[in-house]
Amino acid sequence: MQIYRFGLLVLAPVALASAGAIAAETHLSSADRTFVRDAAEGGMAEIADAQVAQQKSNADNVKQFAGTMIADHTKANDELKSIAQSKGVSLPSGPSLMQKGANTRLSATPAGSFDQSYASHEVSDHEEDIKTFRKEASSGGDPDLKAYAQKTLPILEHHLEMAKALRKS
């Protein structure tokens, strides 16, 4: 009987902590969870694409834009990671398969057409990102994620304008 009570005393806090972690993880709506996944994957894809641009491009303006993408998306990803951890949500380990495929195609783009391809890719990526962030900013269920989307949205809009200018040059 004493062993049984001791076991309950030892295991009860572990069980309660596990239940708390599960409860913390499950309070986000599926839409908020989708936003977290999409934002994390998109941010990681932007960084990976920018790293390719810094290696392949010979144009200073493209390299500068890529550096901005790396800095801004790293900062946004770190903030998202912190929010996700506080909610008990795991982030994906990398970009989606589709984003990885796009990165592979971008890496294989010949040097002569790379800058234009990268700029066009960034325009379309940021247009999609902005749609995702606008939706979360206006109708997200979690106040922390909603605030994150509202804070990040102007940065993404600025990136879009930069990418459009890059595409024209």
C-alpha positions in Angstrom: 0.0 0.0 0.0 2.9 2.4 0.9 4.5 1.8 -2.5 1.2 2.5 -4.3 0.8 5.8 -2.5 4.4 6.7 -3.2 3.9 5.9 -6.8 0.8 8.2 -7.0 2.7 11.0 -5.3 5.6 10.7 -7.8 3.5 10.2 -10.9 0.6 12.6 -10.2 2.7 15.8 -11.0 4.1 14.2 -14.2 0.6 13.3 -15.3 -0.8 16.7 -14.5 2.1 18.4 -16.3 1.5 16.2 -19.3 -2.2 17.0 -19.3 -1.4 20.7 -19.0 0.9 20.5 -22.0 -1.7 18.7 -24.0 -4.3 21.3 -22.9 -2.0 24.2 -23.9 -1.4 22.6 -27.2 -5.0 21.9 -28.0 -6.5 25.4 -27.3 -5.5 26.8 -30.7 -8.1 26.6 -33.4 -7.2 24.6 -36.5 -7.0 27.9 -38.5 -4.5 29.3 -36.0 -2.5 26.0 -36.2 -2.5 26.2 -40.0 -1.3 29.8 -39.8 1.6 28.8 -37.5 2.6 26.0 -39.8 2.3 28.1 -43.0 4.1 31.1 -41.5 7.0 29.0 -40.2 7.4 27.1 -43.4 7.1 30.3 -45.5 9.7 32.0 -43.3 12.2 29.1 -43.6 11.6 29.0 -47.4 12.3 32.7 -47.7 15.6 32.3 -45.8 16.6 29.3 -48.0 15.8 31.1 -51.2 17.7 34.2 -50.1 20.7 32.0 -49.3 20.7 30.7 -52.8 20.4 34.3 -54.1 23.4 35.4 -52.1 25.4 32.6 -53.6 24.2 32.8 -57.2 23.6 36.4 -57.9 26.3 38.8 -59.0 24.1 41.9 -58.6 24.5 44.0 -55.5 20.8 44.9 -55.3 19.8 41.3 -55.3 22.3 40.3 -52.7 21.2 43.3 -50.5 17.5 42.2 -50.9 18.5 38.6 -50.0 20.3 39.9 -46.9 17.2 41.8 -45.9 15.1 38.6 -46.4 17.4 36.6 -44.2 17.5 39.2 -41.4 13.8 40.0 -41.4 12.5 36.4 -41.8 15.0 35.1 -39.2 13.7 37.7 -36.7 10.0 36.9 -37.6 10.7 33.1 -37.3 12.3 33.5 -33.9 9.3 35.5 -32.7 6.9 32.9 -34.1 8.9 30.1 -32.4 8.6 31.8 -29.1 4.9 32.2 -29.4 4.5 28.6 -30.6 6.5 27.3 -27.7 4.4 29.3 -25.2 1.3 27.7 -26.8 2.8 24.2 -26.7 2.8 24.0 -30.5 5.6 22.3 -32.5 6.9 24.1 -35.6 7.8 22.2 -38.8 11.5 21.5 -39.2 11.7 23.1 -42.6 9.9 24.4 -45.6 7.1 22.4 -47.2 7.9 19.9 -49.9 6.5 22.3 -52.5 8.7 25.1 -51.2 11.8 22.8 -51.2 11.0 21.9 -54.8 10.8 25.6 -55.7 14.1 26.2 -54.0 15.7 23.4 -55.9 14.4 24.9 -59.2 15.7 28.3 -58.2 19.1 26.8 -57.4 19.2 25.2 -60.9 18.3 28.5 -62.7 21.1 29.6 -65.0 23.1 32.6 -63.8 21.9 34.7 -66.7 18.2 34.5 -65.7 18.6 33.9 -62.0 18.0 37.5 -60.7 14.8 37.9 -62.7 13.6 34.4 -61.6 14.4 35.1 -58.0 12.6 38.5 -58.0 9.5 37.0 -59.7 9.5 34.2 -57.2 9.7 36.6 -54.3 6.8 38.7 -55.7 4.5 35.6 -55.9 5.7 34.3 -52.5 5.1 37.5 -50.7 1.7 38.0 -52.3 0.7 34.6 -50.8 2.3 35.4 -47.5 0.4 38.6 -47.3 -2.9 36.9 -47.9 -2.1 34.4 -45.1 -1.0 37.1 -42.6 -3.9 39.4 -43.5 -6.4 36.6 -42.7 -4.8 35.9 -39.4 -4.5 39.6 -38.6 -8.2 40.2 -39.2 -9.8 37.0 -38.0 -7.2 35.0 -36.0 -8.5 33.4 -32.8 -5.4 33.6 -30.7 -4.6 37.2 -29.6 -0.8 36.5 -29.6 -0.8 35.1 -33.1 -3.1 37.9 -34.3 -0.8 40.5 -32.9 2.2 38.8 -34.5 0.5 38.8 -37.9 -0.5 42.4 -37.5 3.1 43.4 -36.6 4.7 41.3 -39.4 2.3 42.3 -42.2 3.8 45.7 -42.9 7.2 44.1 -43.2 5.9 41.6 -45.7 4.2 44.3 -47.7 7.5 46.2 -47.7 9.3 43.1 -49.0 6.7 42.8 -51.8 7.4 46.3 -52.9 11.1 45.7 -52.8 10.7 42.5 -54.8 8.5 44.3 -57.4 11.2 46.9 -57.8 13.9 44.3 -58.1 11.9 42.5 -60.8 11.7 45.8 -62.8 15.4 46.4 -62.6 
